[in-house]
Amino acid sequence: MNKVFRTLWNQARGTWVAAPETSRGHARSAQQPAEAMAIAFALAPAFAALLLGAGPALAAGGAGGQPVNDTSLHAGSGGADGSGGSGGLNDTTVNANGGAGGSSTDAGPTAGSAANIGSFAGATAGTGGAAGAGSNVVSPGVLQGDNGAAGQSQTGDFSNGNGYGGGGGGGFQGASIGSGVTTSSDSYTGGAGGAGGNGYWAAGGGGAGGYGSILIGPTGNYTATGSSTGGAGGKGGDAFSQAGGGGSGGAGFFLNATTSGIVFTNNGVVAGGAGGAGGSELLPARANASGGGGGAGGSGITLAGSAVSVTNTGAVSGGAGGAGGAGGGGAGGTGSPGAGGDGGIGLRATGASTTITNSGSITGGNGGVGGASSNGGASGANGAGGVGVSGANLGIVHSGSITGGMGGDGVTRAAAVEFTGGSNSLTLNAGAALTGAVAIDGGATASIVAGADGLSLSSPLLLGGTGTIDTNGHDMGWSGPVSGTAGLVKSGAGTLTLSGANVYTGATSVNAGTLRAGAANALSNASAFTVASGATLDLAGQSQTIASMANGGTVSLVGSAPGTTLTVTGPWVGNGGTLRLGTALGDSSSASDRLVLSGATAIASGTTNVQITNLGGLGALTTGNGIEVVSAINGATTTAQTTKNAFALAGGHVDAGAYEYRLYAADASGAGENWYLRSSAVVTPPANGGGGGSTGGTGSGGGTGGGVSVPTYRTEVPLYAALPEQFRQANLSMLGSMRQRFGDDGPPGSNDAGPAMQDRSYRQVWARIVSTDRTISQGGTVNPTSKGRLTGFQAGTDLWADAHWRAGVYLGELNGDMRVNGFARGIVNYAAGSNDLRSQYLGAYATWKNDSGLYVDGVLQAGRHHYTASPALSYSSSGKGSSLLASIEVGQSFAIAPGWTIEPQLQLVHQRISLDDGGIAAALVQQHSHSGWMARAGVRVKGEIATSAGLLQPYVRFNVYRNGSGTDTARFIGPAAYTDIATRTGGTSTELAAGATLQLTQNASLYAELGKLWASGGGVRTKSSGIEGSVGVKFRW
């Protein structure tokens, strides 16, 4: 199948047609018949119209030189997009000009136009150069378009000062590819544009280079594996006055799709042609001599028409811009040098929509250097680099490289991607590289989508239209500056980190995921921010300034250390969102992150939940105003003097060490718009001198109002302060007395001391259920009061027994909840929470009895303890510990009546309890528990009554308990300091109890007791609010 077509003159149709390269016919040339020449001239405007219809001008020709003091005299401009350069112009009055160069585009070639001297007597003008007429096979698979002819220089002697040069002709395309061609590995090169003719007054512009290859109206997909290179633009003509502009380079490949869905795949090399250099002043130059501008480089790929998809695995590049011509008119001259031409665009899409999948390279051409000045002035302007990819309604999936061309200054780089309109997307996959900005023009929108984790981009982002960055579940960094007047949207799960100097003025919307600041002042101070529900703006410890905030999600300032500020110069609207601050919770001098509202328009409204993260704070008592966390300056307002509802502390409090902090509006005197954290509350002493009540319970109140400032201990403090005494009481309940453990012995002659002593060598196994009710009121820093019931069991067995001795072991367990009130949150007797106690015991006992009713009972008891402290309004914490108890008890029974005895008793107990360090939020709790003695003195009256059920031994007993005085200390430890909470131990209690043992059989007995405990004085007042008791059973064996 033939892949390459030549453009031949069809005399019957009077136009140029595509024909196979093997066809016989005459290509357009300087030897065409005169009739054909005339038709070509007549059709020149039509060809220009066809060109505009096929695709827009992609690269501009360089402008001709134009003096600053004469707007009617200028040189010809370079040709653009295959067009020939224009001739030099004198003025519109006499209409004298050099001929324009011929064009060579996908619509066909034209001849250069004739010169016209108009009414300017004695002037001469050159004719424009003819366009390239066809393409030629240089070698198998290599095709070259014809070059355009040079424009004619002025005729006659240059001493005649009225000469004008003609424009150069445009080059011909290397190949016109047939619409049915599906693949090609050939190499195509467009013809070069002809040079502009030289003139005295004004020179002609250079012709444009031809396309490397064109494809119009394909019927199927097309794959290129060879190369296609646009022709170079022609140089502009030189002149003593106004030099001509250089011609544009030709596009490497031009596709005009007439049907949608075409896929073009480039696996080869496509390059735009270089722009022609601008003409320079001829010496000796006239005073107003100006250089011509360099022609623009041709685009690498140009797309037009219907929707098309492009897959690039090869290399695509725009052509370099031509250098500007020298000018200035010499010393004292008024002329100017020519500007450098812009670099060509790598891939430019102008069709309906375009999908681009790039794993190769796409590069814009470099701009041309401005011409030198001969009058000591500045050089000509440098040409801009060419954009890598440009177009509207683009969908780009990128894993290769896209690079904007470098400007002629060698410093300024063009955008890598420019979205010129419509709705666009740029998906960046692993390996994607962008060199140059991503530009979103006004009227366009674009979404930049992360297709892989760990992407890090340094490209500038230019927001002429709204830009969306969708992290798509990935983490992505953007260190390039973001500028422009449009807004930025962060969408998708994952984190976007901005660390550049961002100055865009449009709004910022954080719709999903996290937008993080990677450097101080990385967020634009001119942007109004909105954070949606579930989304996060994270300053990550970097201070920022923004224009306003509407927060329905989370705004976090927290970094590794406190001190970050977020300054808002406009409204702060809380839509139920969270403000997260890092604070070293300590005294009033502690460092903290702060929200700073600045200016009269900085008005806080709505509701914002303030969440405090403790950053190394030790916990301490604040004085005065407390720790400032919201600042209002320069006329800002925060509702601190009105409704006091713009900010509320999440959970109502935050804790550190032994202290609870709450958020207060206004300073300690009730003045100002700032908000503070305080670990103290204001109470008003009552007139009768009784306990005061807190006036700062919610934390929103302001000044003291004449009250007294007191600490606001956290609710965990009473719970931990009460723990040691709670476990001591549990230990004593498990210990009991000898009679409580396994009841009374049977009658003499069966199992008691007496004549039948041989019967006392039996052993017994026993078990009892225990229920202990305790109310424990302790003095100290927080005056904790514990109230609850402990229930469990105790079971033991004798391991050895004889006539006088009995020794054994037991196991036991007690569980229960102790509700705790105490001084917390600045409130006396506050319901602080509860401790769930779980204790397991292992004990050993040895008992000696003689024949006269004297006994001595010794016990060694070890305890293993677990607890869960459940404070009000805070999280539970758990811990464990151990205890060791030793007891010696002695008693002597005396007969007082038949069947009745009285038994005085003494008991001495020493116990030590050790609780492991416990961890709570922002503190470690160490318990330094008092180890001390307990003495019991009591008396028991017992009888023996024979019943049908068996021998019944009822009793009543009275006891006085005295615990040694001491102090338990709960130490709440921060990173470098601690707060001790002291709680008193020691007190006196009295007890009255009644019970009985029922001998069911010679080998089985039941026993039970009910009693009540009263507090009788001391630092610890211990009593039972209800009845407590036990019930047990024992068997001989």
Secondary structure, DSSP 8 states (H G I E B T S, - for coil): ---EEEEEEETTTTEEEEEETTS---BS-TT--HHHHHHHHHHHHHHHHHHHHH----S--------TT-TT-B------TT------B--TTTT-B------EETTEE------B-TT-TT-EE---------EEEEETTEEEE---------SS-TTSTTEE---------SEEE-TT--EE--EEE---------BSSB---------SEEEES-SS-EEE-SEEE---------BSSB---------SEEEEESSTTEEEEE-SEEE---------B-SS--TT-B---------SEEEEES-EEEEE-SEEE---------BS-STT-------------SEEE-SS-EEEEESSEEE---------BSSSS----------SEEEESEEEEESSEEE--B-TTSS-B--SEEEEEEEEEEEE-TT-EEES-EEE-TTEEEEEEE-STTEEE---EEESS-EEEE-TTEEEEE-S-EEESS-EEEESSEEEEE-S-----S-EEE-SSEEEE-STT-S-TT-EEEE-TT-EEE-TT--EEESEEEESSEEE---SSS--EEEESS-EEEEEEEEEEEE--SSTT--B-EEEEESTT-BEEEEEEEEEEESS-------TT-EEEEEEETT-B-STTTT--SEEEGGG-EEETTEEEEEEES-TTS-SS-EEEESEEEEE--TTS---EES-TTS---S-TT-EEEE-B-THHHHHHHHHHHHHHHHHHHH--HHHHH-----BTTTBSSTTGGGGG--EEEEEEEEEEEEEEE-BSS--EEEEEEEEEEEEEEEEE-SSEEEEEEEEEEEEEEEEEEEETTEEEEEEEEEEEEEEEEEEEEEEE-TTSEEEEEEEEEEEEEEEEEETTS--EEEEEEEEEEEEEEEE-EEEETTEEEEEEEEEEEEEEEE--EEETTEEEEEE---EEEEEEEEEEEE-EEETTEEEEEEEEEEEEEEEEEEEEEEEE-SS-EEEEEEEEEEEEEEEEEEEEEE-SSSEEEEEEEEEEEEEEESEEEE-SS-EEEEEEEEE-
